[in-house]
Amino acid sequence: MTAIALVAMAAALAASAAGPAAAEAKKTYKIYLSNNFVGNDWRQQMERVAAVSVKKGPLAGRVDLKIENVENTVQAQINSLNNIIRAKPDAILVDAGSDTALNPTIKKACAAGIVVISFDQVVAEPCAYALESDWKRIPAVMAEWMARQLNGKGKVFVDRGLAGAPISAALEKGYLDVLKKYPDIEVVGNYNGEYALGPEQAGVASLLAAHPEVDGILTQGYGSGAIKALQDAGRPLVPVVGFSYNATAVTCAKTPGAKCILGSNPAYLSSEAIKLAVEILDTGKKPEDRHILVKGDFLATAPFKSELYPDAVTQTIEVGKTAFPDSPPGLTLPISPGWVEITAADAAGS
């Protein structure tokens, strides 16, 4: 046999040995995303960034993504999930309408060998992974920022969110647990902002009429409603805690004297869920803990380093970089995880 023939044979053998592994590494997975509600900006952005994240970066060509929207009822989502299970996908991602009512259906999917990841609104069924923002960390860092702004002394208003909502109670408790460490910070008023600009502005305005002095406001919503209430009352601006809506970031960046920190429940939770599903399918390795916390970045008008959570990242609010005047006000920031580039235009669907 000639030297050329030997080289050709060796190359063929090497290609044969490497072929299955290489093919497996580039396998395309069929993944469904089941969403029970599209009636707000966050859910629509969540779907858009999911679709973008499988077209670029490390997931490009790896995922055949199908998004199934259903009516906002538990039964509608159960019916849809049963149809999805019959399609035998590799994975199902679920933004759930109930943390318990979907459990029997989720269990059926797991029994069929389907990887199930619940995200945002997560399920209790142990066979499914639960991927969500760290709701303990978020209010703690923001209350710490407020205490630092006030040098440990002052009077504050605290938003109670939406009456009866578990996340509202968790956020309020998170704020108060930190503020209790500062005996010279006094909560002088509460209101229910209901995660909407109107109730937030009205609630703060009512408290301003009753309290001649306030040094800080901790909202569970936009924060920009609180700033507008201060301006309308002719009161000096005070430090404000809010969440990372684009309108709020723009307001904080453009309002002279504004001091803000914004917590994030990133819409790219969907992208993180897709990435996790692909990692599990590629490697066969399952995370040690079914409950996975996404640590979204904070946004602030000036650099801030948390002592309670030293690994917390705070991005500075800057027009054109982390705040986008030409993009929809309801856009949730930050827009993109670190492993794929999702632009403001991508997230807005423009």
Salt bridges, closest charged atoms under 4 A:
ASP64 OD1 - LYS66 NZ 3.85
ASP95 OD2 - ARG43 NE 3.32
ASP120 OD2 - ARG43 NE 3.58
GLU132 OE2 - HIS291 NE2 2.55
GLU144 OE2 - ARG148 NH2 3.07
GLU172 OE2 - ARG160 NE 3.10
ASP177 OD2 - LYS173 NZ 2.70
ASP177 OD1 - LYS180 NZ 3.81
ASP232 OD1 - LYS228 NZ 2.90
GLU279 OE2 - LYS275 NZ 2.91
ASP282 OD1 - ARG62 NH2 2.84
ASP311 OD1 - ARG137 NH1 3.23
ASP311 OD2 - LYS295 NZ 3.62
GLU318 OE1 - LYS321 NZ 3.79
ASP346 OD2 - LYS56 NZ 3.18
